[in-house]
């Protein structure tokens, strides 16, 4: 799941850098995906111009739980890397 999150993060940041509007909508009463992504440091690496609904999580919790999630083996690190295209 971390690999998919890093690809999503990279693509979203690339799109907003090109002037596109990007939004993540986490619908439903329980947002397990949003919670996981927050603990994985996803939102801290996400460009501030990207809208997150219902609201962007508090980055304090990403630091609080960093490396201490029983469901998470690693945290996201982010850099600008070119995407490889499948041939």
N, C-alpha and C positions, 0 to 999 in steps of 0.2 A: 504494500500500500504506500510505503514511503516513496518508491520510485514513481508511482502515478501522481502523488502529491507534488513532487519536485517538478515533474513535467507540466502539470497544471499551473503551478506557480510561475514557472519560466514563461509559459505561453501567455498567461494573463499579463504579466509585467511587460512582455514584448508588445502585446497589443496596445496597452495604454501608452507605452512609449511612442507608438506610431500614431497616437491621437484617437484611437478607438475608445469608446466607452465600454467598460467592463464592470459587471456586477456578479456577486455570488449571493444566491438566495438559499437560505437554509430554512425550509418550511417544516411545519409539524411541531408538536409539543416537545419532543425530545430530540435534541440535535447532537447525537453521538458523534457524527462525522465532524461537526464543528468543534466539539470538545476535543476530539482526537487531534485535529489539525492545530488547535490552539496549543496543546501540550507539545506538539511536534515543532513549534515555533513558526508555523506557516504564516500566520497573520503578521508577525513581526517582520517577515521578509517580503510581504505583499505591499506593493506600491500603495501609498496613502490615497492616491486618486481613484483606486478601485473601491467601489461601493460594496459593503457587506451588509446583508439584511438577515435577521432583524437589526443587528448592530454588530460592529466589530468588537470581538472579545477584548477584555482587559489583558494587556501583555504581561501583567504581573504574574498571572497564573502560568504562563509559559515558562517563566523563570523559576517559579515556585516548584513546579513539578518536573523540571528539566532532568531527564534521566531517571526519574522515579516512578514511571508508569509501568504497571505490570503488563499492560497490553501493547507497549511500545518498545521496540528494541533499539531505536536510534532516533535522533532528532534531525530535522532538516537543516542543511547548510545550503547556502545559495550563492551562486556566482553567475556571471554572464558567460555562458558556454553556447557555442553554436549547436543547433539541433541537427542530428544526423538524419538524413532522409533515407528511407528504405528504398532499395533498388529493385 
